[in-house]
């Protein structure tokens, strides 16, 4: 007399085909999965490259902006100095006769050591 469990098993397994590693459906689905994974990796790498390019562009733009700002500050300072010179006129600019003589840097007297 057959077991009730033995009879129930074939009915439960009847819904799924037996696993055959060489069956065309499993090979195709494996290839599909591999292709999907490869495509996802390629898309991810493309996004990373695009983000890296954008970051480099942003960095270059920021450096250029800072260079322009620095040049602007230098030019403004030069204009301020020129305006101060022009406003002061020739009286404010010392001539050689107006510059006081500086004391000598080196003492010319002989030094003796006892």
C-alpha positions in Angstrom: 0.0 0.0 0.0 1.6 3.3 -1.0 2.1 6.1 1.5 -0.1 9.2 1.4 3.0 11.3 1.5 4.6 9.6 -1.5 1.4 10.2 -3.5 1.3 13.9 -2.4 4.8 14.7 -3.5 4.5 14.1 -7.2 1.4 16.3 -7.3 3.2 19.1 -5.5 6.2 18.9 -7.8 4.0 18.8 -10.9 3.9 22.6 -11.1 7.6 23.1 -11.5 9.7 21.6 -14.3 12.7 19.6 -13.1 16.0 21.6 -12.9 18.2 20.8 -15.9 21.3 23.0 -16.0 21.6 22.5 -19.8 18.0 23.3 -20.6 17.5 26.1 -23.1 15.2 28.1 -20.8 17.8 28.2 -17.9 20.7 29.1 -20.3 18.7 31.9 -21.8 17.6 33.3 -18.5 21.2 33.2 -17.3 22.4 35.0 -20.3 19.6 37.6 -19.9 20.6 38.1 -16.3 24.3 38.5 -17.3 23.4 41.0 -20.0 21.2 43.0 -17.6 24.0 43.1 -15.0 26.5 44.1 -17.6 24.2 46.8 -18.9 23.6 48.1 -15.3 27.3 48.2 -14.7 27.9 50.1 -18.0 25.2 52.6 -17.1 26.6 53.1 -13.7 30.1 53.7 -15.1 28.8 56.1 -17.6 27.0 58.1 -14.8 30.2 58.1 -12.8 32.2 59.4 -15.7 29.6 62.1 -16.4 29.7 63.2 -12.8 33.5 63.3 -12.8 33.5 65.4 -16.0 30.9 67.8 -14.5 33.0 68.1 -11.3 36.1 68.9 -13.3 34.2 71.5 -15.3 32.9 73.1 -12.1 36.3 73.1 -10.6 37.8 74.8 -13.6 35.0 77.4 -13.7 35.6 78.1 -10.0 39.4 78.5 -10.5 38.8 80.8 -13.4 36.2 82.9 -11.4 38.8 83.3 -8.6 41.5 84.3 -11.0 39.2 87.0 -12.5 38.3 88.2 -9.0 42.0 88.4 -8.1 42.9 90.3 -11.3 40.0 92.7 -10.6 41.2 93.4 -7.1 44.8 94.1 -8.3 43.5 96.4 -11.0 41.3 98.3 -8.5 44.2 98.7 -6.1 46.4 100.0 -9.0 43.7 102.5 -9.9 43.4 103.6 -6.3 47.1 104.2 -6.1 47.1 106.1 -9.3 44.2 108.2 -8.2 45.9 109.0 -4.9 49.1 110.1 -6.8 47.1 112.2 -9.2 45.1 113.8 -6.4 48.2 114.6 -4.3 49.9 116.2 -7.3 53.6 116.8 -7.7 54.0 118.4 -4.2 53.3 115.1 -2.5 55.9 113.2 -4.4 59.3 113.6 -2.8 62.2 114.7 -4.9 65.8 113.8 -4.2 66.5 117.1 -2.4 63.5 116.4 -0.1 64.6 112.9 0.9 66.6 113.0 4.2 70.0 111.5 4.2 69.9 108.1 5.9 72.6 107.2 8.4 75.2 104.8 7.2 74.4 101.2 7.7 78.0 100.3 8.5 80.1 102.0 11.2 83.2 103.2 9.5 85.2 103.8 12.8 87.9 101.2 13.4 87.1 98.5 16.0 89.7 97.4 18.4 89.5 94.3 20.6 91.4 94.3 23.9 
